[in-house]
């Protein structure tokens, strides 16, 4: 009898313990459901969501990042908080920012004892997608004016290539920030030696949210162009002028122009002052060579003035020098002292040629003034003396092949034929 009573009491105890365990389990399930429902409610209060199969722990979240960027994020947090939730995203999300299960700090640093809320996970993903969209938008804006490409190591790191005179390139690292913060720029050493560090860029020093990145980049491009332009221009001058020198401290260019034709023995020296805001402001040309001939002096002065009046930022110093060179040529062209023309009125040949073809040329053996050979002959027949110096030439023989203006000035080479010997 005693044994039966003991068995009955043991059964009663086991039944009571089973009932208590069942009640505890029911309480745990209730608390878990309430926790999951709370997480879902928080999501619904901030985002557009949709339950999957009416399960409160399986949800689709719709994120509108921009007018053209819309994403659907699937999240399963059925095992929350013991296990971190699983996110399922479109390929577009992975292409933009990578796999959220690997990049989100809320998931990487998961702590079962103190887990982040589900809404915090979605907030972090939304922030990353928004920042990426902002970086991309600013990079697109930059690409309208500059060559830009992703650096590849982070979403906000890009490489900008500045192309300047002579097709020289400078590559600058840019780390794009939010629209309320300035970008971070990293210059290569050779560029920093030219225009200084990024800290010297005025718009970076005085940054405000109204300043566009392209404004900063334009200032950098201008500084690069301003430096490289002078190097490019000096190279151009070396190709066409003589004795070219550039003092970068005084911002002065000195160069020589060689005369042509009847000024071939002359050198015209110039000094050019370069304004600090060149080429927006025109250069100042100064002729350092004294010129006695009024015609030549006037031609050079008027040509220089006309070229500078029409000055535009896309003009170059060599353009002005070329114009001056043409004025020297025009004023230096040999013309006959009698007919005042370049071509002979009798044979039509030029007084002077640069290509080696036959010319019709003669010069007074005393003063050296140029004549067409036929004009000289007519002049001798008429007055028997030079029309300029009024001296009678020696009675020598006139050659059938006249000398050119660049041949020897020796009197014996003139081979003058006297009117008497010519039967006149």
VOGU-3710 file (C-alpha; in Angstrom, 3 decimals, decimal comma):
1> xxxxxxxxxx> 0,000/0,000/0,000  2,803/2,425/0,848  4,499/1,757/-2,472  1,295/2,540/-4,386  0,925/5,869/-2,566  4,523/6,771/-3,416  3,960/6,051/-7,109  0,810/8,181/-7,158  2,618/11,113/-5,536  5,476/10,819/-8,086
11> xxxxxxxxxx> 3,022/10,903/-10,997  1,349/13,989/-9,537  4,737/15,777/-9,245  5,727/14,908/-12,796  2,379/16,133/-14,105  2,766/19,422/-12,273  6,285/19,896/-13,640  5,058/19,153/-17,174  2,285/21,704/-16,831  4,747/24,314/-15,586
21> xxxxxxxxxx> 7,106/23,641/-18,547  4,217/23,947/-20,964  3,215/27,247/-19,438  6,818/28,536/-19,660  7,030/27,488/-23,302  3,762/29,190/-24,115  5,012/32,331/-22,395  8,282/32,257/-24,393  6,406/31,841/-27,695  4,123/34,699/-26,777
31> xxxxxxxxxx> 7,053/36,967/-25,941  8,861/36,014/-29,175  5,763/36,711/-31,271  5,377/40,051/-29,522  9,044/40,883/-30,210  8,737/40,001/-33,897  5,480/41,945/-34,141  7,191/44,971/-32,580  10,028/44,797/-35,113  7,533/44,576/-37,953
41> xxxxxxxxxx> 5,518/47,474/-36,580  8,664/49,626/-36,441  9,410/48,807/-40,080  5,864/49,673/-41,101  6,097/53,026/-39,344  9,105/54,099/-41,482  9,013/52,119/-44,713  6,608/50,738/-47,231  6,468/47,014/-46,429  4,610/43,875/-47,436
51> xxxxxxxxxx> 4,239/40,636/-45,460  5,301/37,477/-47,251  2,705/34,676/-46,832  1,224/36,720/-43,947  4,224/35,869/-41,787  5,221/38,825/-39,616  8,912/37,869/-39,649  9,173/37,603/-43,431  8,851/40,992/-45,106  9,463/42,850/-48,323
61> xxxxxxxxxx> 10,711/46,426/-47,842  10,390/48,941/-50,706  13,124/51,606/-50,794  12,827/54,695/-52,993  16,335/56,164/-53,150  15,858/58,609/-56,024  13,506/59,255/-58,913  15,180/56,482/-60,875  16,413/54,151/-58,136  13,843/51,837/-56,498
71> xxxxxxxxxx> 14,739/48,635/-54,679  12,916/45,695/-53,040  14,634/44,218/-49,998  13,560/40,822/-48,653  14,276/40,180/-44,980  13,635/37,037/-42,922  14,106/37,501/-39,184  12,189/34,420/-37,969  15,119/33,355/-35,754  15,601/36,847/-34,334
81> xxxxxxxxxx> 17,314/37,635/-32,017  19,219/34,364/-31,631  20,338/34,515/-35,259  20,887/37,536/-37,470  18,281/38,071/-40,179  18,847/37,060/-43,781  18,549/39,765/-46,463  17,645/38,980/-50,054  18,260/41,787/-52,546  18,144/42,461/-56,287
91> xxxxxxxxxx> 21,289/42,242/-58,393  21,079/46,013/-58,865  21,699/46,449/-55,134  24,724/44,142/-55,226  26,102/45,987/-58,247  25,648/49,322/-56,511  26,954/48,582/-52,998  27,761/44,864/-52,757  26,119/42,078/-50,733  24,317/43,640/-47,723
101> xxxxxxxxxx> 24,903/40,495/-45,653  28,625/41,230/-45,929  28,816/45,039/-45,878  26,310/46,068/-43,197  27,920/46,739/-39,831  24,678/45,875/-38,033  25,004/42,360/-39,424  28,772/41,977/-39,298  28,870/42,995/-35,623  25,848/40,914/-34,592
111> xxxxxxxxxx> 25,493/40,503/-30,832  22,817/38,051/-29,672  22,803/39,580/-26,209  22,236/43,072/-27,557  21,022/42,773/-31,158  20,193/45,833/-33,297  16,590/46,299/-34,278  15,469/45,192/-37,725  14,620/48,760/-38,614  18,227/49,779/-37,832
121> xxxxxxxxxx> 19,454/47,229/-40,371  17,197/48,619/-43,089  18,141/52,186/-42,145  21,823/51,382/-42,596  21,195/49,800/-45,987  19,064/52,754/-47,069  21,797/55,184/-45,977  24,435/53,292/-47,959  22,223/53,192/-51,046  21,443/56,899/-50,706
131> xxxxxxxxxx> 25,116/57,847/-50,282  26,053/55,708/-53,278  23,375/57,419/-55,340  24,671/60,813/-54,236  28,274/59,869/-55,099  27,160/58,632/-58,494  25,146/61,808/-59,166  28,117/64,018/-58,327  30,430/61,851/-60,443  27,981/62,163/-63,352
141> xxxxxxxxxx> 28,002/65,942/-62,904  31,805/65,950/-62,983  31,855/63,751/-66,110  30,111/66,497/-68,113  33,320/68,558/-67,953  36,132/66,242/-66,863  37,379/62,726/-67,390  36,471/60,699/-64,282  36,597/57,011/-63,403  36,069/54,971/-60,204
151> xxxxxxxxxx> 39,223/54,169/-58,250  37,730/50,808/-57,313  38,612/50,679/-53,619  35,606/52,556/-52,220  32,281/53,916/-53,433  33,263/57,575/-53,066  36,825/57,355/-54,452  37,338/58,495/-58,048  40,240/59,489/-60,295  39,923/62,735/-62,267
161> xxxxxxxxxx> 42,216/63,335/-65,242  43,030/66,956/-66,106  44,182/67,372/-69,709  46,146/70,511/-70,514  48,302/72,006/-73,281  50,369/69,570/-75,274  47,930/66,824/-74,168  49,747/66,506/-70,860  47,705/64,759/-68,169  47,510/65,161/-64,384
171> xxxxxxxxxx> 45,557/62,604/-62,321  43,930/63,705/-59,073  42,278/61,495/-56,428  38,915/62,771/-55,226  36,890/61,402/-52,335  33,331/62,631/-52,734  31,466/63,499/-49,570  27,911/64,588/-48,899  26,628/67,756/-50,483  27,135/69,506/-47,147
181> xxxxxxxxxx> 30,831/68,685/-46,905  33,722/69,456/-49,262  35,352/66,655/-51,237  38,803/65,460/-50,283  41,443/65,945/-52,982  44,853/64,324/-53,225  47,360/65,847/-55,693  50,328/63,991/-57,167  53,691/65,501/-56,197  54,401/67,018/-59,626
191> xxxxxxxxxx> 51,054/68,805/-59,622  51,492/70,023/-56,065  54,835/71,528/-57,073  53,058/73,512/-59,782  49,849/74,798/-58,169  50,334/74,034/-54,481  48,444/71,688/-52,169  44,630/71,270/-52,212  44,512/73,459/-49,089  45,444/76,449/-51,277
201> xxxxxxxxxx> 42,312/76,111/-53,434  40,195/79,079/-52,434  36,799/77,392/-52,796  37,929/74,477/-50,629  39,174/76,831/-47,917  35,897/78,783/-47,966  33,600/75,835/-48,589  29,832/76,140/-48,249  27,005/73,887/-49,411  26,219/76,158/-52,372
211> xxxxxxxxxx> 29,612/75,493/-53,988  29,549/72,825/-56,695  32,411/70,362/-57,090  32,854/71,427/-60,711  33,596/74,976/-59,573  36,547/73,671/-57,558  37,728/71,510/-60,440  37,527/74,446/-62,860  39,807/76,446/-60,563  42,273/73,563/-60,542
221> xxxxxxxxxx> 42,096/73,267/-64,345  42,699/77,002/-64,691  45,767/76,847/-62,431  47,157/73,906/-64,403  46,461/75,567/-67,751  47,931/78,851/-66,603  51,223/77,128/-65,784  51,338/74,698/-68,679  50,190/77,284/-71,198  53,359/79,328/-70,752
231> xxxxxxxxxx> 55,528/76,237/-71,209  53,518/75,392/-74,315  53,776/78,953/-75,637  57,530/79,117/-75,049  57,907/75,881/-77,035  55,920/77,477/-79,873  58,105/80,581/-79,782  61,284/78,495/-79,915  59,985/77,004/-83,146  59,663/80,373/-84,904
241> xxxxxxxxxx> 61,811/82,963/-83,147  65,388/83,363/-82,018  66,927/83,778/-78,585  63,668/83,105/-76,695  63,871/83,579/-72,908  61,179/83,418/-70,250  61,522/84,782/-66,731  58,724/83,095/-64,756  59,318/85,327/-61,726  59,194/88,617/-63,618
251> xxxxxxxxxx> 56,666/87,078/-66,039  58,557/88,480/-69,008  59,235/86,908/-72,399  62,091/88,144/-74,561  62,574/87,067/-78,171  64,181/88,205/-81,427  62,689/88,394/-84,916  65,056/88,241/-87,867  64,424/90,636/-90,714  63,837/89,590/-94,331
261> xxxxxxxxxx> 64,499/90,995/-97,765  66,080/94,417/-97,375  66,050/94,022/-93,566  67,669/90,560/-93,637  70,683/91,943/-91,785  68,521/93,272/-88,943  67,413/91,698/-85,661  64,258/93,036/-83,990  64,241/92,403/-80,227  60,979/92,280/-78,277
271> xxxxxxxxxx> 60,027/92,169/-74,616  56,578/90,915/-73,629  55,058/91,439/-70,188  52,666/88,638/-69,155  49,806/89,754/-66,827  49,062/87,589/-63,790  45,600/86,804/-65,179  46,950/85,963/-68,640  45,468/84,968/-71,061  42,276/86,652/-69,843
281> xxxxxxxxxx> 44,213/89,911/-70,053  46,290/90,666/-73,139  50,108/90,712/-73,032  52,088/93,937/-73,376  54,535/93,992/-76,317  57,551/96,288/-76,344  59,967/96,700/-79,262  63,450/97,193/-77,846  65,175/97,761/-81,190  65,372/101,326/-82,465
291> xxxxxxxxxx> 63,984/101,655/-85,996  64,935/104,523/-88,274  62,622/103,712/-91,187  59,244/105,363/-90,634  57,439/102,945/-92,939  58,700/99,887/-91,089  58,189/101,383/-87,631  54,626/102,377/-88,470  53,800/98,982/-89,977  55,094/97,079/-86,938
301> xxxxxxxxxx> 53,368/99,385/-84,460  49,994/99,300/-86,213  50,121/95,537/-86,682  50,957/94,905/-83,017  48,205/97,226/-81,854  45,637/95,629/-84,167  46,556/92,114/-83,007  46,205/93,056/-79,346  42,928/94,913/-79,845  41,476/91,652/-81,161
311> xxxxxxxxxx> 43,065/89,605/-78,345  41,032/86,675/-77,006  42,013/84,116/-74,318  42,450/81,463/-77,002  45,083/83,541/-78,831  48,804/82,885/-78,366  51,922/85,037/-78,294  53,122/83,372/-81,487  50,006/84,710/-83,239  51,076/88,289/-82,484
321> xxxxxxxxxx> 54,681/87,595/-83,464  53,511/86,057/-86,748  51,485/89,188/-87,498  54,506/91,368/-86,713  56,711/89,174/-88,899  54,310/89,637/-91,813  54,376/93,408/-91,318  58,191/93,324/-91,385  58,085/91,315/-94,584  55,558/93,655/-96,205
331> xxxxxxxxxx> 57,573/96,721/-95,245  60,836/95,059/-96,274  59,800/93,874/-99,724  62,218/95,215/-102,330  60,600/97,572/-104,771  62,215/99,210/-107,752  63,482/102,729/-107,139  62,158/103,767/-110,555  58,781/102,008/-111,050  58,153/101,282/-107,329
341> xxxxxxxxxx> 56,836/97,821/-108,197  57,973/94,321/-107,274  57,506/92,896/-110,785  59,328/94,329/-113,762  57,024/96,264/-116,127  59,037/94,966/-119,108  59,625/91,243/-118,467  57,233/90,674/-115,574  59,878/88,987/-113,436  60,095/89,708/-109,711
351> xxxxxxxxxx> 62,668/92,003/-108,242  63,478/89,270/-105,749  62,613/85,593/-105,391  63,020/83,236/-102,459  62,712/79,984/-104,407  65,751/80,346/-106,650  63,844/81,242/-109,823  65,219/83,899/-112,166  64,668/87,487/-111,095  65,037/90,871/-112,763
361> xxxxxxxxxx> 67,331/92,714/-110,379  70,070/95,289/-110,360  71,387/97,657/-107,704  73,334/100,869/-107,821  77,036/100,122/-107,253  77,301/103,182/-105,023  74,157/103,418/-102,820  72,830/99,883/-103,290  69,257/100,939/-104,094  67,322/98,211/-105,936
371> xxxxxxxxxx> 66,231/98,433/-109,581  64,716/96,090/-112,083  67,477/95,502/-114,617  65,301/96,898/-117,381  64,383/99,942/-115,280  68,086/100,557/-114,591  68,860/100,413/-118,286  66,057/102,851/-119,082  67,199/105,164/-116,277  70,812/105,150/-117,526
381> xxxxxxxxxx> 69,642/105,884/-121,050  67,578/108,787/-119,744  69,848/110,520/-117,218  73,040/108,396/-117,111  73,064/108,375/-113,298  71,410/106,679/-110,289  67,951/108,080/-109,659  68,625/108,082/-105,911  72,269/109,053/-105,266  72,678/110,829/-108,654
391> xxxxxxxxxx> 76,122/109,337/-109,216  77,229/108,210/-112,682  78,019/104,499/-112,743  81,392/103,218/-114,010  81,627/102,280/-117,667  81,568/98,495/-117,346  79,705/95,852/-119,258  76,143/94,828/-118,318  75,787/91,069/-118,034  73,009/89,307/-119,881
401> xxxxxxxxxx> 72,280/87,432/-116,621  71,445/89,963/-113,890  72,448/89,307/-110,290  69,873/88,691/-107,580  69,433/90,788/-104,427  71,255/88,237/-102,255  74,376/88,006/-104,403  77,642/89,772/-103,726  77,557/93,542/-103,435  80,971/93,864/-105,088
411> xxxxxxxxxx> 80,825/96,562/-107,761  82,558/94,332/-110,286  79,633/91,911/-110,171  77,214/94,569/-111,359  78,771/94,444/-114,861  77,366/97,812/-115,827  77,276/98,605/-119,525  77,758/102,230/-120,437  75,357/103,943/-122,838  78,287/104,612/-125,249
421> xxxx> 79,291/100,979/-125,455  75,669/100,079/-126,014  75,686/102,265/-129,111  73,536/104,914/-127,503
//
